[in-house]
């Protein structure tokens, strides 16, 4: 009886805390727990060099500085909710996989295959902003809440099933992505990618649209591109991105005078430096 009372009290506390979350969505993880889950997942990734061969920062400082400068610009957007609360750590995985993913708490992973695939810095900025949105809007733990159910989540948060937490983190790391996001999550990440990059000094806010156009156009009927296999798409996605941009320009006259850059030469130099 006492245990049931403690669980009920804990549930009420969780729901109350979630209701105060900046992102407004129901999420039974606290912001602090987002960071803790992300840190554990990051440790799992770093502990598996065969699955995740990390590009060392000490050997490729220019690559990491390029990505860090891009991230700093994105995080300067007033639309970011958890700039100070989250870790915002970049890791580059040396693999031909064309993908990127975000872990809870601001842990961001980019494959060299993705960087090489892209033609412009604005495309990379767009996809980085998209992944930042997944973390900042807390889509990972929101999806985790929905996928694993309340009872499992409660057991993990109460510390009753540490082995289940370990299995969950191992599964996330081995799959090379966090979760299959919903189209609602994807559309929201696309929307905020436009918002974030519109607030930078350099990156074309339609870079994320250019990235998806390249993926789709070069698919050549050979199946779903790697990125879209873990990020659901639909026929309205590019239309929604363009509509978001048009709405944003209508509400922000200051954007009409900005001269956007696609950072083609800078990106080419970074690509050439990769192994």
Short mmCIF file of the C-alpha atoms (twelve columns), coordinates in Angstrom:
data_MODEL
# 
_entry.id   MODEL 
# 
loop_
_atom_site.group_PDB 
_atom_site.id 
_atom_site.type_symbol 
_atom_site.label_atom_id 
_atom_site.label_alt_id 
_atom_site.label_comp_id 
_atom_site.label_asym_id 
_atom_site.label_seq_id 
_atom_site.Cartn_x 
_atom_site.Cartn_y 
_atom_site.Cartn_z 
_atom_site.pdbx_PDB_model_num 
ATOM 1   C CA . UNK A 1   0.000  0.000  0.000   1 
ATOM 2   C CA . UNK A 2   2.833  2.366  0.911   1 
ATOM 3   C CA . UNK A 3   4.603  1.519  -2.356  1 
ATOM 4   C CA . UNK A 4   1.444  2.251  -4.348  1 
ATOM 5   C CA . UNK A 5   1.098  5.609  -2.584  1 
ATOM 6   C CA . UNK A 6   4.721  6.481  -3.415  1 
ATOM 7   C CA . UNK A 7   4.183  5.529  -7.059  1 
ATOM 8   C CA . UNK A 8   1.014  7.601  -7.256  1 
ATOM 9   C CA . UNK A 9   2.770  10.597 -5.720  1 
ATOM 10  C CA . UNK A 10  5.627  10.151 -8.173  1 
ATOM 11  C CA . UNK A 11  3.219  10.005 -11.099 1 
ATOM 12  C CA . UNK A 12  1.472  13.208 -10.016 1 
ATOM 13  C CA . UNK A 13  4.858  14.908 -9.661  1 
ATOM 14  C CA . UNK A 14  5.889  13.771 -13.132 1 
ATOM 15  C CA . UNK A 15  2.686  14.953 -14.773 1 
ATOM 16  C CA . UNK A 16  2.884  18.291 -12.963 1 
ATOM 17  C CA . UNK A 17  6.501  18.749 -14.024 1 
ATOM 18  C CA . UNK A 18  5.729  17.806 -17.617 1 
ATOM 19  C CA . UNK A 19  2.921  20.328 -17.725 1 
ATOM 20  C CA . UNK A 20  5.452  23.068 -16.873 1 
ATOM 21  C CA . UNK A 21  7.862  22.024 -19.624 1 
ATOM 22  C CA . UNK A 22  8.820  24.749 -22.092 1 
ATOM 23  C CA . UNK A 23  7.919  22.613 -25.110 1 
ATOM 24  C CA . UNK A 24  4.277  22.161 -23.979 1 
ATOM 25  C CA . UNK A 25  4.101  18.482 -25.059 1 
ATOM 26  C CA . UNK A 26  3.365  15.614 -22.681 1 
ATOM 27  C CA . UNK A 27  6.675  14.026 -21.738 1 
ATOM 28  C CA . UNK A 28  7.235  11.974 -18.598 1 
ATOM 29  C CA . UNK A 29  10.968 12.635 -18.649 1 
ATOM 30  C CA . UNK A 30  12.269 15.731 -16.912 1 
ATOM 31  C CA . UNK A 31  14.695 18.017 -18.727 1 
ATOM 32  C CA . UNK A 32  17.445 16.817 -16.398 1 
ATOM 33  C CA . UNK A 33  16.643 13.230 -17.320 1 
ATOM 34  C CA . UNK A 34  16.885 14.120 -21.018 1 
ATOM 35  C CA . UNK A 35  20.480 15.133 -20.359 1 
ATOM 36  C CA . UNK A 36  21.156 12.000 -18.290 1 
ATOM 37  C CA . UNK A 37  19.718 9.693  -20.959 1 
ATOM 38  C CA . UNK A 38  21.729 11.478 -23.627 1 
ATOM 39  C CA . UNK A 39  24.941 11.157 -21.609 1 
ATOM 40  C CA . UNK A 40  24.386 7.424  -21.152 1 
ATOM 41  C CA . UNK A 41  23.650 6.960  -24.832 1 
ATOM 42  C CA . UNK A 42  26.752 8.973  -25.740 1 
ATOM 43  C CA . UNK A 43  28.847 6.726  -23.509 1 
ATOM 44  C CA . UNK A 44  27.351 3.680  -25.228 1 
ATOM 45  C CA . UNK A 45  28.235 5.089  -28.665 1 
ATOM 46  C CA . UNK A 46  31.805 5.947  -27.652 1 
ATOM 47  C CA . UNK A 47  32.234 2.467  -26.159 1 
ATOM 48  C CA . UNK A 48  31.471 0.779  -29.504 1 
ATOM 49  C CA . UNK A 49  34.194 1.918  -31.937 1 
ATOM 50  C CA . UNK A 50  33.492 -0.969 -34.315 1 
ATOM 51  C CA . UNK A 51  29.906 0.185  -34.838 1 
ATOM 52  C CA . UNK A 52  30.679 3.881  -34.408 1 
ATOM 53  C CA . UNK A 53  34.226 4.797  -35.525 1 
ATOM 54  C CA . UNK A 54  34.581 8.332  -34.191 1 
ATOM 55  C CA . UNK A 55  36.431 10.998 -36.151 1 
ATOM 56  C CA . UNK A 56  38.840 12.304 -33.530 1 
ATOM 57  C CA . UNK A 57  38.640 16.016 -32.843 1 
ATOM 58  C CA . UNK A 58  42.399 16.231 -32.233 1 
ATOM 59  C CA . UNK A 59  43.096 14.942 -35.759 1 
ATOM 60  C CA . UNK A 60  40.355 16.902 -37.557 1 
ATOM 61  C CA . UNK A 61  40.024 20.191 -35.638 1 
ATOM 62  C CA . UNK A 62  38.861 22.148 -38.717 1 
ATOM 63  C CA . UNK A 63  35.922 19.772 -39.262 1 
ATOM 64  C CA . UNK A 64  34.760 20.082 -35.671 1 
ATOM 65  C CA . UNK A 65  35.271 23.850 -35.652 1 
ATOM 66  C CA . UNK A 66  33.189 24.149 -38.834 1 
ATOM 67  C CA . UNK A 67  30.361 22.195 -37.227 1 
ATOM 68  C CA . UNK A 68  30.694 23.965 -33.883 1 
ATOM 69  C CA . UNK A 69  30.510 27.421 -35.490 1 
ATOM 70  C CA . UNK A 70  27.394 26.293 -37.321 1 
ATOM 71  C CA . UNK A 71  25.856 24.967 -34.099 1 
ATOM 72  C CA . UNK A 72  26.685 28.164 -32.199 1 
ATOM 73  C CA . UNK A 73  24.873 30.201 -34.844 1 
ATOM 74  C CA . UNK A 74  21.808 27.957 -34.648 1 
ATOM 75  C CA . UNK A 75  21.755 28.074 -30.858 1 
ATOM 76  C CA . UNK A 76  21.737 31.866 -30.999 1 
ATOM 77  C CA . UNK A 77  18.130 31.723 -32.220 1 
ATOM 78  C CA . UNK A 78  15.621 33.016 -29.645 1 
ATOM 79  C CA . UNK A 79  13.455 30.028 -30.607 1 
ATOM 80  C CA . UNK A 80  15.810 27.636 -28.770 1 
ATOM 81  C CA . UNK A 81  14.225 26.462 -25.512 1 
ATOM 82  C CA . UNK A 82  17.066 24.626 -23.759 1 
ATOM 83  C CA . UNK A 83  20.244 26.373 -24.877 1 
ATOM 84  C CA . UNK A 84  21.656 26.460 -21.353 1 
ATOM 85  C CA . UNK A 85  20.106 23.296 -19.959 1 
ATOM 86  C CA . UNK A 86  21.296 20.869 -22.654 1 
ATOM 87  C CA . UNK A 87  24.819 19.635 -23.382 1 
ATOM 88  C CA . UNK A 88  24.949 20.421 -27.144 1 
ATOM 89  C CA . UNK A 89  27.852 18.135 -27.990 1 
ATOM 90  C CA . UNK A 90  28.854 17.281 -31.580 1 
ATOM 91  C CA . UNK A 91  30.301 13.879 -32.527 1 
ATOM 92  C CA . UNK A 92  31.351 12.941 -36.059 1 
ATOM 93  C CA . UNK A 93  31.132 9.267  -37.036 1 
ATOM 94  C CA . UNK A 94  33.527 8.169  -39.773 1 
ATOM 95  C CA . UNK A 95  31.189 6.128  -41.971 1 
ATOM 96  C CA . UNK A 96  29.742 6.358  -45.473 1 
ATOM 97  C CA . UNK A 97  26.221 6.281  -44.028 1 
ATOM 98  C CA . UNK A 98  24.213 9.333  -45.153 1 
ATOM 99  C CA . UNK A 99  22.587 10.140 -41.833 1 
ATOM 100 C CA . UNK A 100 22.573 12.214 -38.669 1 
ATOM 101 C CA . UNK A 101 20.735 11.796 -35.394 1 
ATOM 102 C CA . UNK A 102 20.099 13.561 -32.113 1 
ATOM 103 C CA . UNK A 103 20.056 12.050 -28.649 1 
ATOM 104 C CA . UNK A 104 18.132 13.546 -25.740 1 
ATOM 105 C CA . UNK A 105 19.848 16.437 -24.016 1 
ATOM 106 C CA . UNK A 106 21.511 17.904 -27.108 1 
ATOM 107 C CA . UNK A 107 23.930 15.155 -28.132 1 
ATOM 108 C CA . UNK A 108 24.292 15.417 -31.932 1 
ATOM 109 C CA . UNK A 109 25.849 12.875 -34.307 1 
ATOM 110 C CA . UNK A 110 26.847 13.426 -37.949 1 
ATOM 111 C CA . UNK A 111 28.215 10.795 -40.297 1 
ATOM 112 C CA . UNK A 112 31.047 11.761 -42.641 1 
ATOM 113 C CA . UNK A 113 28.956 10.164 -45.398 1 
ATOM 114 C CA . UNK A 114 26.354 12.879 -44.884 1 
ATOM 115 C CA . UNK A 115 28.879 15.706 -44.919 1 
ATOM 116 C CA . UNK A 116 30.463 14.375 -48.130 1 
ATOM 117 C CA . UNK A 117 27.069 13.885 -49.754 1 
ATOM 118 C CA . UNK A 118 26.038 17.518 -49.329 1 
ATOM 119 C CA . UNK A 119 27.051 20.275 -51.754 1 
ATOM 120 C CA . UNK A 120 26.494 23.345 -49.580 1 
ATOM 121 C CA . UNK A 121 27.036 24.464 -46.032 1 
ATOM 122 C CA . UNK A 122 23.447 25.701 -45.959 1 
ATOM 123 C CA . UNK A 123 22.222 22.136 -46.528 1 
ATOM 124 C CA . UNK A 124 24.291 20.899 -43.587 1 
ATOM 125 C CA . UNK A 125 23.096 23.828 -41.468 1 
ATOM 126 C CA . UNK A 126 19.527 22.939 -42.366 1 
ATOM 127 C CA . UNK A 127 19.898 19.323 -41.322 1 
ATOM 128 C CA . UNK A 128 21.805 20.322 -38.181 1 
ATOM 129 C CA . UNK A 129 18.999 22.708 -37.275 1 
ATOM 130 C CA . UNK A 130 16.520 19.898 -37.928 1 
ATOM 131 C CA . UNK A 131 18.384 17.614 -35.486 1 
ATOM 132 C CA . UNK A 132 18.739 20.434 -32.957 1 
ATOM 133 C CA . UNK A 133 14.951 20.817 -33.134 1 
ATOM 134 C CA . UNK A 134 14.465 17.101 -32.410 1 
ATOM 135 C CA . UNK A 135 16.551 17.516 -29.257 1 
ATOM 136 C CA . UNK A 136 15.292 20.957 -28.230 1 
ATOM 137 C CA . UNK A 137 11.622 20.065 -28.750 1 
ATOM 138 C CA . UNK A 138 12.349 16.843 -26.809 1 
ATOM 139 C CA . UNK A 139 11.031 14.547 -29.534 1 
ATOM 140 C CA . UNK A 140 13.304 11.650 -28.528 1 
ATOM 141 C CA . UNK A 141 11.995 11.220 -25.010 1 
ATOM 142 C CA . UNK A 142 8.472  12.080 -26.147 1 
ATOM 143 C CA . UNK A 143 8.643  9.223  -28.651 1 
ATOM 144 C CA . UNK A 144 10.205 6.985  -26.012 1 
ATOM 145 C CA . UNK A 145 7.283  7.714  -23.719 1 
ATOM 146 C CA . UNK A 146 4.803  6.740  -26.431 1 
ATOM 147 C CA . UNK A 147 6.684  3.678  -27.665 1 
ATOM 148 C CA . UNK A 148 7.517  1.982  -24.385 1 
ATOM 149 C CA . UNK A 149 4.386  2.849  -22.458 1 
ATOM 150 C CA . UNK A 150 3.697  4.435  -19.121 1 
ATOM 151 C CA . UNK A 151 4.306  1.364  -16.940 1 
ATOM 152 C CA . UNK A 152 7.734  0.613  -18.413 1 
ATOM 153 C CA . UNK A 153 8.705  4.267  -18.261 1 
ATOM 154 C CA . UNK A 154 7.591  4.531  -14.658 1 
ATOM 155 C CA . UNK A 155 9.609  1.433  -13.725 1 
ATOM 156 C CA . UNK A 156 12.709 2.906  -15.332 1 
ATOM 157 C CA . UNK A 157 12.284 6.286  -13.661 1 
ATOM 158 C CA . UNK A 158 11.693 4.630  -10.271 1 
ATOM 159 C CA . UNK A 159 14.920 2.680  -10.709 1 
ATOM 160 C CA . UNK A 160 13.131 -0.668 -10.495 1 
ATOM 161 C CA . UNK A 161 14.426 -2.042 -13.824 1 
ATOM 162 C CA . UNK A 162 17.986 -0.851 -14.424 1 
ATOM 163 C CA . UNK A 163 18.590 -3.760 -16.812 1 
ATOM 164 C CA . UNK A 164 15.722 -2.567 -18.996 1 
ATOM 165 C CA . UNK A 165 17.282 0.869  -19.146 1 
ATOM 166 C CA . UNK A 166 20.574 -0.682 -20.201 1 
ATOM 167 C CA . UNK A 167 18.825 -2.670 -22.944 1 
ATOM 168 C CA . UNK A 168 17.014 0.425  -24.128 1 
ATOM 169 C CA . UNK A 169 20.193 2.464  -24.374 1 
ATOM 170 C CA . UNK A 170 22.071 -0.365 -26.092 1 
ATOM 171 C CA . UNK A 171 19.276 -0.767 -28.617 1 
ATOM 172 C CA . UNK A 172 19.233 2.939  -29.390 1 
ATOM 173 C CA . UNK A 173 22.995 3.032  -29.870 1 
ATOM 174 C CA . UNK A 174 23.182 -0.082 -32.050 1 
ATOM 175 C CA . UNK A 175 20.403 1.121  -34.327 1 
ATOM 176 C CA . UNK A 176 22.357 4.271  -35.166 1 
ATOM 177 C CA . UNK A 177 19.363 6.471  -34.490 1 
ATOM 178 C CA . UNK A 178 17.098 7.285  -31.593 1 
ATOM 179 C CA . UNK A 179 13.560 6.410  -32.618 1 
ATOM 180 C CA . UNK A 180 11.394 6.522  -35.687 1 
ATOM 181 C CA . UNK A 181 9.896  9.961  -35.288 1 
ATOM 182 C CA . UNK A 182 6.283  10.673 -36.143 1 
ATOM 183 C CA . UNK A 183 5.400  12.888 -39.075 1 
ATOM 184 C CA . UNK A 184 4.233  15.455 -36.537 1 
ATOM 185 C CA . UNK A 185 7.723  15.472 -35.017 1 
ATOM 186 C CA . UNK A 186 9.340  15.656 -38.445 1 
ATOM 187 C CA . UNK A 187 7.193  18.560 -39.576 1 
ATOM 188 C CA . UNK A 188 7.904  20.403 -36.345 1 
ATOM 189 C CA . UNK A 189 11.659 19.798 -36.734 1 
ATOM 190 C CA . UNK A 190 11.483 21.084 -40.326 1 
ATOM 191 C CA . UNK A 191 9.601  24.175 -39.192 1 
ATOM 192 C CA . UNK A 192 12.086 25.036 -36.466 1 
ATOM 193 C CA . UNK A 193 15.019 24.320 -38.799 1 
ATOM 194 C CA . UNK A 194 13.714 27.208 -40.913 1 
ATOM 195 C CA . UNK A 195 13.236 29.404 -37.838 1 
ATOM 196 C CA . UNK A 196 16.691 28.656 -36.391 1 
ATOM 197 C CA . UNK A 197 18.622 29.214 -39.616 1 
ATOM 198 C CA . UNK A 198 16.716 32.412 -40.397 1 
ATOM 199 C CA . UNK A 199 18.297 33.820 -37.235 1 
ATOM 200 C CA . UNK A 200 21.858 32.952 -38.275 1 
ATOM 201 C CA . UNK A 201 24.165 35.325 -40.125 1 
ATOM 202 C CA . UNK A 202 25.047 33.002 -42.940 1 
ATOM 203 C CA . UNK A 203 22.794 30.040 -43.653 1 
ATOM 204 C CA . UNK A 204 19.988 29.986 -46.188 1 
ATOM 205 C CA . UNK A 205 16.820 29.065 -44.241 1 
ATOM 206 C CA . UNK A 206 15.737 26.838 -47.131 1 
ATOM 207 C CA . UNK A 207 18.884 24.728 -46.782 1 
ATOM 208 C CA . UNK A 208 16.865 21.939 -45.168 1 
ATOM 209 C CA . UNK A 209 14.549 21.941 -48.201 1 
ATOM 210 C CA . UNK A 210 17.551 21.793 -50.531 1 
ATOM 211 C CA . UNK A 211 18.843 18.788 -48.638 1 
ATOM 212 C CA . UNK A 212 15.599 16.873 -48.997 1 
ATOM 213 C CA . UNK A 213 15.307 17.815 -52.660 1 
ATOM 214 C CA . UNK A 214 18.793 16.393 -53.255 1 
ATOM 215 C CA . UNK A 215 17.934 13.179 -51.415 1 
ATOM 216 C CA . UNK A 216 14.724 12.666 -53.333 1 
ATOM 217 C CA . UNK A 217 16.077 13.666 -56.759 1 
ATOM 218 C CA . UNK A 218 19.119 11.422 -56.467 1 
ATOM 219 C CA . UNK A 219 17.204 8.448  -55.124 1 
ATOM 220 C CA . UNK A 220 16.667 7.336  -58.725 1 
ATOM 221 C CA . UNK A 221 14.111 4.753  -57.654 1 
ATOM 222 C CA . UNK A 222 16.764 2.809  -55.743 1 
ATOM 223 C CA . UNK A 223 14.888 2.762  -52.471 1 
ATOM 224 C CA . UNK A 224 14.484 5.099  -49.527 1 
ATOM 225 C CA . UNK A 225 17.610 7.188  -48.796 1 
ATOM 226 C CA . UNK A 226 19.280 6.344  -45.468 1 
ATOM 227 C CA . UNK A 227 18.172 9.542  -43.781 1 
ATOM 228 C CA . UNK A 228 14.528 9.145  -44.768 1 
ATOM 229 C CA . UNK A 229 14.501 5.553  -43.509 1 
ATOM 230 C CA . UNK A 230 14.623 6.939  -39.959 1 
ATOM 231 C CA . UNK A 231 12.961 10.288 -40.663 1 
ATOM 232 C CA . UNK A 232 9.520  9.663  -42.210 1 
ATOM 233 C CA . UNK A 233 8.659  11.758 -45.240 1 
ATOM 234 C CA . UNK A 234 5.509  12.510 -47.164 1 
ATOM 235 C CA . UNK A 235 4.602  14.277 -50.377 1 
ATOM 236 C CA . UNK A 236 3.806  17.530 -48.524 1 
ATOM 237 C CA . UNK A 237 7.113  17.886 -46.699 1 
ATOM 238 C CA . UNK A 238 8.858  20.282 -49.072 1 
ATOM 239 C CA . UNK A 239 5.619  22.181 -49.541 1 
ATOM 240 C CA . UNK A 240 5.334  22.591 -45.767 1 
ATOM 241 C CA . UNK A 241 8.921  23.839 -45.477 1 
ATOM 242 C CA . UNK A 242 8.357  26.464 -48.173 1 
ATOM 243 C CA . UNK A 243 5.062  27.496 -46.587 1 
ATOM 244 C CA . UNK A 244 6.822  27.935 -43.230 1 
ATOM 245 C CA . UNK A 245 9.427  30.166 -44.863 1 
ATOM 246 C CA . UNK A 246 6.812  32.275 -46.643 1 
ATOM 247 C CA . UNK A 247 4.838  32.714 -43.410 1 
ATOM 248 C CA . UNK A 248 7.995  33.662 -41.529 1 
ATOM 249 C CA . UNK A 249 8.967  36.281 -44.132 1 
ATOM 250 C CA . UNK A 250 5.468  37.744 -43.967 1 
ATOM 251 C CA . UNK A 251 5.743  38.146 -40.189 1 
ATOM 252 C CA . UNK A 252 9.371  39.348 -40.214 1 
ATOM 253 C CA . UNK A 253 9.993  42.128 -42.759 1 
ATOM 254 C CA . UNK A 254 13.630 42.312 -41.595 1 
ATOM 255 C CA . UNK A 255 14.344 39.005 -43.344 1 
ATOM 256 C CA . UNK A 256 13.644 40.456 -46.795 1 
ATOM 257 C CA . UNK A 257 16.883 42.468 -46.732 1 
ATOM 258 C CA . UNK A 258 19.193 39.623 -45.645 1 
ATOM 259 C CA . UNK A 259 21.693 38.292 -48.180 1 
ATOM 260 C CA . UNK A 260 21.877 34.573 -47.506 1 
ATOM 261 C CA . UNK A 261 24.962 32.467 -48.156 1 
ATOM 262 C CA . UNK A 262 25.063 28.773 -49.072 1 
ATOM 263 C CA . UNK A 263 28.746 28.413 -48.003 1 
ATOM 264 C CA . UNK A 264 29.667 26.315 -51.030 1 
ATOM 265 C CA . UNK A 265 33.439 26.886 -51.012 1 
ATOM 266 C CA . UNK A 266 33.739 26.461 -47.232 1 
ATOM 267 C CA . UNK A 267 31.842 23.201 -47.356 1 
ATOM 268 C CA . UNK A 268 33.914 21.909 -50.267 1 
ATOM 269 C CA . UNK A 269 37.106 22.532 -48.295 1 
ATOM 270 C CA . UNK A 270 35.763 20.585 -45.305 1 
ATOM 271 C CA . UNK A 271 34.699 17.690 -47.544 1 
ATOM 272 C CA . UNK A 272 38.164 17.546 -49.063 1 
ATOM 273 C CA . UNK A 273 39.730 17.292 -45.587 1 
ATOM 274 C CA . UNK A 274 37.703 14.240 -44.548 1 
ATOM 275 C CA . UNK A 275 39.244 10.756 -44.639 1 
# 
